[in-house]
Amino acid sequence: MIWNIINRQDLFPSVLVTVRAPLDMLGKVEVKDNISVVSWHMPASITPMSYAISVKSDDNIKKMISKAGNFVINFMGYEQKSIVLSCEKQDGSFVDLFEFLGITKADSEKVESHRIMEAKEVLECRVDQELESGDHTIFVGRVVGPGA
């Protein structure tokens, strides 16, 4: 299944990664949803089925994935590139990016983080490994649904 997704020619090369986690907002902890554009991503293993993403180590999305222990990879189509590009310069810490981008938040099947209803494909992942790599952190997520 995962190979069918990554070989689709109609998908935009960058993905939107969504996560739901507690975030310290000026001394007050709130559970927030966040979305980040990730351009560095790849399959990591067939057995178990795993997918890797690389995010900036000083970004809020990194902190949130570390706390949540899960994330969702949302594959968007080329016709949705304006959504991906609009997300690039935004941080979901202070803005509801689902509302800002005009996309629909949907419950995931196997993880707490939400998925994007308009995504062409999604991979719900539980964090198996977190690796520091210079100024980036690589998360290897076991695919638990629905691409599993």
N, C-alpha and C positions, 0 to 999 in steps of 0.2 A: 504493500500500500504506500509506504513512504517513498519508494522509488517512482511510483506513478505521479506523486505530487511534485517531486523536484524535477522531473523531466517534462512537466507541462510547459509548453511554449507561451501560454497566454498569461503567465503569472509575472508580476513585477519582481525584479531581482531583490529588492529590499523587502523585509517583512515587518509587520507591526507586532511587537511583543506586548502582551497585556499581563498585568499582575495586580493582585489585591493583597494589601498588607498594612499593618499598623505603621504609621509614619509620625514622627515627632514634629509637630507644627508649632514652633515658637513656644515650646514647653508643654503643649497639650498633645496627647497621643490620639490620633484619629485613624480609623481604618479607611484607606483611600484606594481608589482604582487608578492605575496609571497605564500609559501607552508610550512605547518608545519605538523609534525606527531603528532596525538592526540590519546593517548591510553585510556583516560578517556572520554567516551561519552555514551549517552543513550537517549532513548525516554523520553520526559518530560511530554507530554500531548497528548491525542487523540483529544479533542476539546478545543481549537484549536490545530491542529496538530503541535507539537513542538518537538524539539530535543535539547539536552544540550551537550555542550563540556566544558572541563576544561583545561585551558592553564596556563602556568607560568605567574604570574603577571608582571615580569620584562622582558618578551620576547617581541620582536618587533611584533610578530603576535597579541598579546593582544592589543598593541597600534593601530595597523592597523585595527583590527576588531572594536574597539571602534570608530575610526574615520569614517570607511566605513558604519557601521550600518548594514552590511550584511556579509555573508560568505557562502562557499559551502563545503559540506561534500562529499568527494569522497571515495567511498568504493572500495577497490582494492581486487583482487583475490589473493589466495595463490601463484599462479604462478608469481605474480608481487611483491612478498615480497622483492626482491632485490632493487626495486625502493623505497619502503617504508624505508628499512634499510639505503639506500644511502642518503635519505633525512634527516634522524635523526640528523646528525651532521653538517648540512648546515644551513646557514641563508641567506634568499633571499634578504637581504638588499644590498649586494654587488655582488651577483651572480644571473643570470637568472636561477632559478631552473628548469623551464620547459626545457630549453636547456640542462642544466647540467645533468638532469635525463633522457633526451631523450624521453620526453612525449610531447603530443600535447595540446596546449592551445586552448580552445574552448569557444565561447560566451555562457553565460548562458541565459535562457529564461526570468527570472524574476528579477535577481539581476545584479549589475554591476561587481561583482567579477567573474573571469573566472572559468570554470570547467576543469577537466582533461578528454580529449576525451577517453582515454584508461580505465577509471574507469568502473567498472561493474555496479554500481548504483551511483546516485548523489542525494543529497537533497540541494536545494537552500533555504537559510534561511535569514530572516530579523531579526535583534536583537530585541527581546521583553524585555529581562532583562539582566542586567550585575551585577553579585553578587561577591563581594570580599569574599574569603574563604581562610584565611591564606596566603600562598605564591602562591595561584592560583586564577584565576578569572574564574567564571562559566558564560558562555554565554548561554542563553536560546533563541533559534531562532525559530520563526514561520516558518514552512515549507510552502513556496509559490510556489515551482516548482522544478523539475518536479515530485518529489515523492509525491506531495500534492494530 
